[in-house]
Amino acid sequence: MADVLITPAKLQGNVTVPASKSMGHRAVICAGLAQGTSIVEGATLSDDINVTIQGMRAMGAVIRIDDDRLVITGAGGVNPAETSIDCGESGSTLRFLIPLALLGNQRVTFTGRGRLAERPITEYADICRQQGLGWESGGGLPVTVQGRLKSGQFNLRGDVSSQFLSGLLFALPLLPGNSTINITTPLESKGYVDLTLSALAKFGVTTSHCEYREFYIRGGQTYKPRDYTVEGDFSQAAFWLVAGTIGGEVVNCCSLSEASLQGDKVIASLINTAGGSIRFVDGVLTASPTATHGTVIDAADCPDLVPVLAVLASLSKGETRIIRAGRLRIKESDRLASTARELSKLGADIREDGDSLVIQGKPQLDGGEVDSWQDHRIAMALAIASIRCKQPVLIHGAECVKKSYPGFWQDFVSLGGMVNERSMG
C-alpha cells in the first residue's frame, strides 16, 4: 500500500486499541534481560517492536513469536556478539539498546533508516568519551560502540529525550557498583520514565529518584522472569477519540486501562478541556460527538499527541495554541512542519510560530492531496481529518502506519471509513 483515497464518512462503533508500543519495548527488553523464561502477552508486532525483538536477540535473548504472544528466555544479562543491529526507524530501540551493548566488550554497530540517523544520540557519545569507551560515528548512523560501561555518576539533559534516561535505567542495575543519574535540565515526558520505572519494578529491579532530578540505581541486581500483558496504547486511541469527538457518532476504545501510567492518557482530559466528552464506562473509553472550542495545549509531556490534537483544533471554534512542542522537530518528520503543511493543504488555518502551532478552527475542511512524510502519526492524523472534509483525501505514503499500528487501515474501515481498496494492496 503506497497511497489511500478516503471518501469522507462518519466513524462509529467499537475498536480494540493495539498494545502500547512504549510498554511493548520495555517488556521485551526487561524479559530479555531476565534469568529465565517470561511470557509477554498482547504485544502488537509493529515495525518498531520487531526491531527491538531482533536487537534483544542480538544481545543473547531467545525470543519465540506465537501470534501476539512472545516467549522470551534471557540469561540474566546480556551477551552481545560482535554484530550489527538494524534499528529501523525506532528511536526507542536505538537509545534503549546502546547502553546494553556497552555491558559487554564487543564491537556492536547500530544502523537505521529514514530520519533516525538525524535524531540526537550525543548524550551517549559524551558518556563514552568520559569513560574512555569506543564510539565511532561520522556524525549520525551507523555508530559503533565498544567497551564496558562503568557505574558511577551520570549527567543527562532532560529536554532532549527521556529515552536516554530509560536506556541507562535498563543497563545500570546490571553493573556491580551503584550509580546516580543527575538530570541537568527540566525533565520532559515524565510519563515515559514512569513506564520504564514500572517495567523495571515488575521484573524485580528497584530504583529511586528525587523529584525526577536525581535517580539512584543500586548495582548488582538481577531481572526476574515474569508473565506480562501489554495494555492498550493511549497514543493510538487518541486518533479514535478525536474521530468520535468531531465525527458525529460515538466511538468506543477497548483494551485500555483506567489506571494506566501512560503519559498519553492525558488525551482524555485534553479533549474534555476543549469541550469534548470522553469518559470511561465499564472499562471502555467512550468518545461522544461534541462542539469543541479552542484552548492552550502544553505538548512538553505528550508530543506524540500533537498531530491529532491539531486535527481537533482545526475543527474547533476559535483559536488553539499548541505550545512547548520543539521536540517534534526531531521525530520521524519535523512534525511541526509536516502537521502544519499537510493540514493546510486540506484547508485548515494553521501556522508554525517558533516551537508552537497556532490554529484557527473551521466548521469543515476542504479535502485534497496530502503526503504522510513517511511519518505514521501524520498519516493517521490526516485520515481522521478526512471525516470532516467536503471532498476526498488522497494520502501518499500511507503504508508508514506499520511503524506503530499495522492494523490501522483495517480498523478505520471497520468503523465505517471508506478507503479505496485498490490502494490498500
N, C-alpha and C positions, 0 to 999 in steps of 0.2 A: 504494500500500500504506500503510494507516494503522495497522492492528493485525495481529498474528500470534498464532495459537493454536498452541502447541507441545505435542505429546504426548511425554512423556519417552521417550527411546530412546538407545541407545548410538551413539556416533560412532566410525567406524573407516575406515581407508584412507588414500589419498594426496590431498593438497591442494596446489595451486600457490598460494603466498602472493602477494598483489598486490605491486606495486612499492612501494618505500619512498616514502611521501608526503614525508617530510623531504628525502630526496635528490632527489625529483622537483622540488620547489620550487626547490632550489638549482641543479639542472641547467638548468631553464628560464630562470632569471634570468641565470646566467653565459653561457649560449648567446645570450641576447637582448642581452647587453652586448658580445659579441664582434664583431670586424670580419670579417664573412664568414658562411658557412653552416655550421651544425652539425646533426648528426643525433642526436636523443635517442631511444633505443630503449627500449621496455618500460614506459613511463610508464602508470600507472593513472589514467584520466581521472575522478577523483573530483571532487566539487563544489569542494573546496579547490584542487586543481590547476587546474581550469578557470578559477577567478577569477584565479589567478596568470598564466595564459596571457593572459587578457584585459587584465590590468594591464600586462604587458610589451608587449602590442600598443599600449597607450596610451603607452608610453614610446618607441615608434618601431620595435620589432622586428616583423618579418614572420614569422608562425608559421602553418604549414600542418599540419593534423592528418590523418594517414593511419593509421587504426586506433590502435594503441598506439605509433606512430612519429611523432615530431614533427620537422618540417624547419623550423629556426629560422635566420633571417638577421638579423643585427644590423648596426648601423652604427658599431660601435666605441665605444659610449657610450649616452647617452640623448638623445632629442629630444622631450620631453613637450610635447604641445599643452596649451592651456588646456582642461581636461577634468575629468570626474568618474569615479572608479574605484570600482566596487562590489566590495568585498572579501568579500561574502557573510558567512560566519561564520568566516573564516580569519584567525586572529591572525598567522600567519606572513606571509600576503600583506600585511596592513596594516603590520606592523613592518618587513618587508623592503623595501617599496616607498617608504615615506615618505622615507628619505634619498636614494633615487634621484630622486624628484620634485624634491628640493632641489638637484639638479645643474643644472637649468635655471633659468629665471627666470619660469616661467609659473605661474598660479594652478591648482593641482591640488586637487580636493576628493575626500576619501575617505569613502565611505559603507559601511554594513554592516547586518547583520541579527542578530536574536537577542541573545545576551549579549555580542556583540563590542563594542557601544557601552559596555559596563561594564568592559571589560578595560583595564588601565592603559597609557597611552602618554605619561605625564608626563615620562619621560626625554627624549623628543624635544621636548616643549613647552619644557623647560628649555634645551635646546641652541638652539632657535630664538630664545628670549628673549636668551640670552647673545650670540648672533651678530647680533642685530637683524634676524632673518628674520621673515616673516609667518607667524603662527599664529592662525587664527580657529576657535574652538570654544566651544560652550556647555557644556562640561564632559564631552564624550564625542564621539560621532559625530553628524552629519558634522563633519569637521575639514578646513579649507582651509589649505594651505601655499603660500608663495611666497618666492622669493629664491634666492641661490646660496650653498650650503654652503661654508664656508672650512676649509681644512686647519688643523691645529694640535693642541692638547691637548684631549681629551675625558674627562670623568669619568662613569662609569656604575656604578650599583649592580649587583651580581651576583646578588642574591637575589630579583629581581622576575621577570625573564625573560631568558634568554640571547638571545632574538630581537632585542633592541636592539643587542647587540654584533654579531650577524651582519649586521643591516641596515647598520651603519656599515662593517663589513668589506667589504661589497659596493661601497659608494659611494666610500670614501676613496681607494682606489688610482687612481681616475679624476681626482682633483684634482691640480693642478700641484705642490703642496707636500707635504712629509712630515707624518705625523700620528702621535700617540700616544694610545692609549686606556688610561686608568687604571681598574681595577676596584676600587671603594671598599669593597665587602663581599665575603665569600667567594662565589666563582662557583659556582652550581648548574647542573646539566645540562651539564657539560663535554662530554659526548658529542655534543651538538648543535653545539657550537662546533667540535669536531673535524671534523664533517661539512662545516661551512662552509669551514674551512681546507683540507680535502681537495678540495672542489669548486673553490675558487679556484686551488689549485695545478694541478689538471688542466686548467684553462682559462688557464694561463700567468701567474697573478698570485701574487706572492710576499709573504709576511708573516712576522713572527716574534713570539715572545712570551716573557716571563719568568715561568714557573710560573703561567700564566693570570692573572697580576696586572697585567701591562703588555703591551700589544700595540703593535707598531711596524709602520707601514704606509708604504711608500715611495710617493710620488705619481708622477704621470706614467706610470703603467703602462697596458698595453693588454690586454684579454681576447683570447685566441686561440681561433678556432673549432676544434672537435674533435668526433669521434663519441663518444657516451657511452651506456652501458647502465645503466639504473637497476636495482639489485639488489632482492631481496625485502625486505619490511618485517618486522622482528622484533617490532614492537609489535602487528602484526596476527597474526603467527604465534603470539603469546602465547595467544590465545584457543584455538587448536587444540592447543597444547602442554598447556594446563590440561585441555582436554577429554580428551586421551589419558591424562593422569595420573589423573583422577578417574573416567573413564567406563568402565573395564573392558576396553577394546580399544586396540590400537596405532594411533596417528595419525602419519603421516609428512608433514613440511612440506618442500616442494620450492622451489627457486629462491632459497635463502638462501646467503650467503657466510660460510664459517667464518672468514674473515679480515676480516669487516666491522668498520667503525669505529662502527657504530650503538650508542649507549649502551644501547638497549633489548635488545641482545644478552645483557645480564645476566639476562634472563628464564630462561635455561637454568640458570645457577648458582643463582638464587634458588629455583627449583623443586627442584633437586637438594639444596640445603641443607635443604629441608623434607622430604627423604626420597624425592624423585622420581627418575626415571630418564630423563634427557634426554641424548641423545648424537648426534653427527654420525656417520653411516655412509654412506660413498661419496657425500658431498655432500648427503645428505638428513638433516634434523634430525628425530629419532625420539623420540616420547613413548610410554613404556610404562606401563601401569597399575601403580600402587603405592599403599600405605597411607602417607599423609603425616602429618606432625606439625607442631605449632605452632613458630613461630620469631619473631625480630625482623627486620623488613624496613625498611631505611632508604630512603625514597622520594625523597630530595632530588634524585638524579640520574636517576630513572626514574618521574616522576609519571604518565605515560600507562599504566603497567602496573598501577596501584593497583586499579582496579575488578575486573579479572580475578584479580589476586592475592587480593583479598578473597573471591572465589568459592572459590578454592583453600583459603584459610584457614577458610572456613565449613564445609568438608568434611574438615578435617584434625583429628587428635586433639590436644586441648589448646588452649592459648592462643597466639594470634598477635597481635603488636603491629606495626602499620604506622606508622612514626614520620616526623617531619620532612616532613609532607605538606601543609603550609599552602597551598602554591601551587595545590593542587587546587581551592581555593575560587573561583579566578578563571578556571576553564576554561569549556567550553560550558555546564556547570552547576556548581554548588557540588558537586564530586564527592565530598567527604567526606559531605555531607548526602545526596546522591542515592544514593550507594552504600549507606550505612547504612540509609536509609529503605526502599529497594526490596528489598534482600536481607532485611531484617526482615520485609517482607510475605510473603516466601517461607518464613519460618520460621527464618532464620538468627539466631544470637545475636551481634549486632554493635552497637557503640555508638561514638559520637564521644567523644573525650577530648582537648579542645583541638585541636591540629593533628595528631592521631593517630586511628587506628581500633584498637579493641580487640575481638578476635573469639574467641569460644569455639566450637571446632569441634563438629560433629554428624555422625553417620553418614549422615544423609539430611535433605533439606529437604522442605517440605510441598507447595509449588506455590501458585498463586493468580494474582491480577491485579496487574500492576505497570505503571509508567509509565517511559518512556525519558528523561523530562525534555528531550526533543529533543536528546539527547547520544549520539552514535554509540557511544562506548565503554561507556556504561551499557547501551544496548540489546544490544550484542554480549555483554557480560558476563552479563546476565540470560539470554540464550539458552544460554550454556554452563552456567549454574546449572541450567537446566531438566533436563539429562540425569540429575541425581541428585535429582529431585523425585518425590514419591509421586503427585502429581496434575498435570494440565496447567498450563501457564503461559501467560497471556494478556499480551502486551506491547503497550501503547498507544504510538503514535508510532514504530513500528519502521522507517519509511522513512528515518529520520535517518542510517542507516548509509551512505547515499550520500555523506555528507561525506568519508569516507575510504576506504570499502570497498564500492563499489556492488554487487559480486557476492557479498556475504556470505551472503545467504539462499540463493542458488543453491548455494554451496559447502557450507552447512550441510546442505541436502537431499542433496547428492551424497555426503556422508559418512554418510548414514543418518538424518539429522534428519527428524522428522515434523512438518511445518508445514502448517497449514490453508491450502490454496491459494486459497480464496475471499478470504482476507485479503491475498494477495500481489499481487493485481490486476495 
